[in-house]
Amino acid sequence: MTTAIIVGGGMAGVACASELADHDVNVTLIDRNNYTQFQPLLYQVASSQLPAEDVARPLATAFAGQDRVAVVTAEITGIDAATRTVTTPDGPVTADYLVIAAGSQANFFGVPGAAEHAFPLYTVQDARRLRRHLRDRLRVLCDPAGDGAPYTVVICGGGPTGVETAGALAELFGALKEQGTLHGEATVRLVDHGHALLKPFTDKTHEYALAKLTEKGVQVTFGVAVSAVGADTATLSDGTTVATDTVIWAGGISGPAIAATTGIALGHGGRIDVAADLTVPGLTGVYAVGDVANIPDTENGADGHPLPQLGSVALQAGKWAGKNIVAEVRGDGVTPFHYHDKGIMAMIGRNAAVSEIGKHRHHLEGPLAFVAWLGLHAVLLSGIHSQVDAFLNWADDYFHHDRAADLELADKVGRIAWADDEADVPNL
Ligand SMILES: Cc1cc2nc3c(=O)[nH]c(=O)nc-3n(C[C@H](O)[C@H](O)[C@H](O)COP(=O)(O)OP(=O)(O)OC[C@H]3O[C@@H](n4cnc5c(N)ncnc54)[C@H](O)[C@@H]3O)c2cc1C
């Protein structure tokens, strides 16, 4: 029986494991966490709109009934790609095929103090840490006996993570203010060294995102970067200092630390360059997929520029790598990855979604964009969850009703109505 090791149980790793297991390949799926996480909803966890348990699912549950997938929870300390050997504290394991799907990590670009003091938003643990911090700060601000000192959240980076988080927090602060619960000034300030929000989108979306965030009270500054982060300050590249203990780092990602142990010369962003068929050139039986990989976009005469680090790329590439391995096992030829580009989307807040549909980026905003966002996220979620309708109901309610002040603070946090089977609740 053919064997495969998959490094990483995120969207790409899970999709690959499912494909292989359906075709008689014995899979060992290794992740440091015993759950898979759904990153697109992390800001909902950070802003207390969802509990962390709702955006993670135990890998054992996701593969229940799949005898061909052995889920191993362990920190991978080294990968020897040439021999397809993966080392964990329990020792080395080798297989016929190795699929590296280890995701990304926050890139602090060497900014002093950022790794120590800023809040990245890449994992469920990051989201919980930020949520606890915000909750503590808001409890002080909501205390009538508090000192009423102004509170500023600085968000570094105007990409989708920065914009979505800024929108969610501004709504939260606005709702608390409206309720009369907030006894001090709370401000969201977003800085970006470029000159547009949601840079990969078109100009129309740049303007829409800026207008929506401004409407919600977010202060947006372009042409400025965060140059240092302290425990109680953020220093900006224009020389100003902001008093804050809350710098949210949405400034970029790079390949994960484990990629550097593989013996593969890393490409742009510390990621693994792969061929069009998702194999790592020069090695036998080694694939890299998802965020960890620079996957060339070779469709329709595209120049081979890497595809973006997106859930849909990860999901489709994971599945495709699985299909190619099965084809290899059968002695058939492998095929170049064909990415079905459904578009790019962001939710800036209630009633303020924006979508650019398909390869030609047809612009939609408001409720129609929300429907597109919903459809895409349901597809992404379906890779790990069977009860996608529970997500659809929750999201519909979130988008259309003002739940911004339903804070953990008031023990009223909303939930996706997953089945709540005990086995389905991750051990976070
Ligand atoms: C805040 C946020 C919002 C996003 N929103 C969207 C969106 O709206 N739409 C969209 O399409 N995409 C979105 N993305 C991007 C999308 O989530 C990623 O592209 C996708 O999750 C990548 O999947 P992956 O499987 O490659 O990596 P991941 O999902 O990151 O999985 C990698 C796995 O590898 C494991 N791992 C890494 N190193 C080790 C090690 N040494 N030992 C053991 N395990 C290890 C990790 O624990 C992790 O589980 C968002 C990302 C973020 C961070």
PDBQT file of the ligand as one rigid body, heavy atoms in Angstrom, charges set to zero:
ROOT
HETATM    1  C1  LIG A 501      -6.929  36.335   9.404  1.00  0.00    +0.000 C 
HETATM    2  C2  LIG A 501      -6.995  35.627   8.076  1.00  0.00    +0.000 A 
HETATM    3  C3  LIG A 501      -8.112  35.779   7.274  1.00  0.00    +0.000 A 
HETATM    4  C4  LIG A 501      -8.184  35.117   6.038  1.00  0.00    +0.000 A 
HETATM    5  N1  LIG A 501      -9.297  35.283   5.268  1.00  0.00    +0.000 NA
HETATM    6  C5  LIG A 501      -9.387  34.630   4.098  1.00  0.00    +0.000 A 
HETATM    7  C6  LIG A 501     -10.553  34.755   3.295  1.00  0.00    +0.000 A 
HETATM    8  O1  LIG A 501     -11.492  35.481   3.647  1.00  0.00    +0.000 OA
HETATM    9  N2  LIG A 501     -10.612  34.068   2.135  1.00  0.00    +0.000 N 
HETATM   10  C7  LIG A 501      -9.582  33.248   1.729  1.00  0.00    +0.000 A 
HETATM   11  O2  LIG A 501      -9.681  32.614   0.667  1.00  0.00    +0.000 OA
HETATM   12  N3  LIG A 501      -8.476  33.126   2.453  1.00  0.00    +0.000 NA
HETATM   13  C8  LIG A 501      -8.343  33.791   3.628  1.00  0.00    +0.000 A 
HETATM   14  N4  LIG A 501      -7.216  33.666   4.379  1.00  0.00    +0.000 N 
HETATM   15  C9  LIG A 501      -6.121  32.815   3.890  1.00  0.00    +0.000 C 
HETATM   16  C10 LIG A 501      -6.396  31.356   4.143  1.00  0.00    +0.000 C 
HETATM   17  O3  LIG A 501      -6.910  31.176   5.443  1.00  0.00    +0.000 OA
HETATM   18  C11 LIG A 501      -5.094  30.588   3.961  1.00  0.00    +0.000 C 
HETATM   19  O4  LIG A 501      -4.637  30.816   2.648  1.00  0.00    +0.000 OA
HETATM   20  C12 LIG A 501      -5.283  29.086   4.150  1.00  0.00    +0.000 C 
HETATM   21  O5  LIG A 501      -5.778  28.802   5.441  1.00  0.00    +0.000 OA
HETATM   22  C13 LIG A 501      -3.954  28.369   3.958  1.00  0.00    +0.000 C 
HETATM   23  O6  LIG A 501      -4.128  27.011   4.197  1.00  0.00    +0.000 OA
HETATM   24  P1  LIG A 501      -2.878  26.088   4.430  1.00  0.00    +0.000 P 
HETATM   25  O7  LIG A 501      -3.413  24.716   4.609  1.00  0.00    +0.000 OA
HETATM   26  O8  LIG A 501      -1.859  26.312   3.393  1.00  0.00    +0.000 OA
HETATM   27  O9  LIG A 501      -2.225  26.620   5.779  1.00  0.00    +0.000 OA
HETATM   28  P2  LIG A 501      -2.815  26.630   7.260  1.00  0.00    +0.000 P 
HETATM   29  O10 LIG A 501      -4.291  26.616   7.250  1.00  0.00    +0.000 OA
HETATM   30  O11 LIG A 501      -2.109  27.711   7.963  1.00  0.00    +0.000 OA
HETATM   31  O12 LIG A 501      -2.338  25.219   7.839  1.00  0.00    +0.000 OA
HETATM   32  C14 LIG A 501      -0.993  24.936   8.109  1.00  0.00    +0.000 C 
HETATM   33  C15 LIG A 501      -0.934  23.948   9.234  1.00  0.00    +0.000 C 
HETATM   34  O13 LIG A 501       0.423  23.529   9.418  1.00  0.00    +0.000 OA
HETATM   35  C16 LIG A 501       0.674  23.343  10.790  1.00  0.00    +0.000 C 
HETATM   36  N5  LIG A 501       2.107  23.457  11.041  1.00  0.00    +0.000 N 
HETATM   37  C17 LIG A 501       2.957  24.405  10.601  1.00  0.00    +0.000 A 
HETATM   38  N6  LIG A 501       4.196  24.171  11.079  1.00  0.00    +0.000 NA
HETATM   39  C18 LIG A 501       4.126  23.055  11.827  1.00  0.00    +0.000 A 
HETATM   40  C19 LIG A 501       5.082  22.316  12.609  1.00  0.00    +0.000 A 
HETATM   41  N7  LIG A 501       6.372  22.672  12.694  1.00  0.00    +0.000 N 
HETATM   42  N8  LIG A 501       4.659  21.219  13.271  1.00  0.00    +0.000 NA
HETATM   43  C20 LIG A 501       3.367  20.811  13.197  1.00  0.00    +0.000 A 
HETATM   44  N9  LIG A 501       2.421  21.493  12.497  1.00  0.00    +0.000 NA
HETATM   45  C21 LIG A 501       2.796  22.584  11.824  1.00  0.00    +0.000 A 
HETATM   46  C22 LIG A 501      -0.131  24.469  11.451  1.00  0.00    +0.000 C 
HETATM   47  O14 LIG A 501      -0.447  24.168  12.796  1.00  0.00    +0.000 OA
HETATM   48  C23 LIG A 501      -1.375  24.547  10.556  1.00  0.00    +0.000 C 
HETATM   49  O15 LIG A 501      -2.443  23.791  11.077  1.00  0.00    +0.000 OA
HETATM   50  C24 LIG A 501      -7.113  34.311   5.618  1.00  0.00    +0.000 A 
HETATM   51  C25 LIG A 501      -5.987  34.161   6.421  1.00  0.00    +0.000 A 
HETATM   52  C26 LIG A 501      -5.922  34.820   7.642  1.00  0.00    +0.000 A 
HETATM   53  C27 LIG A 501      -4.699  34.642   8.504  1.00  0.00    +0.000 C 
ENDROOT
TORSDOF 0
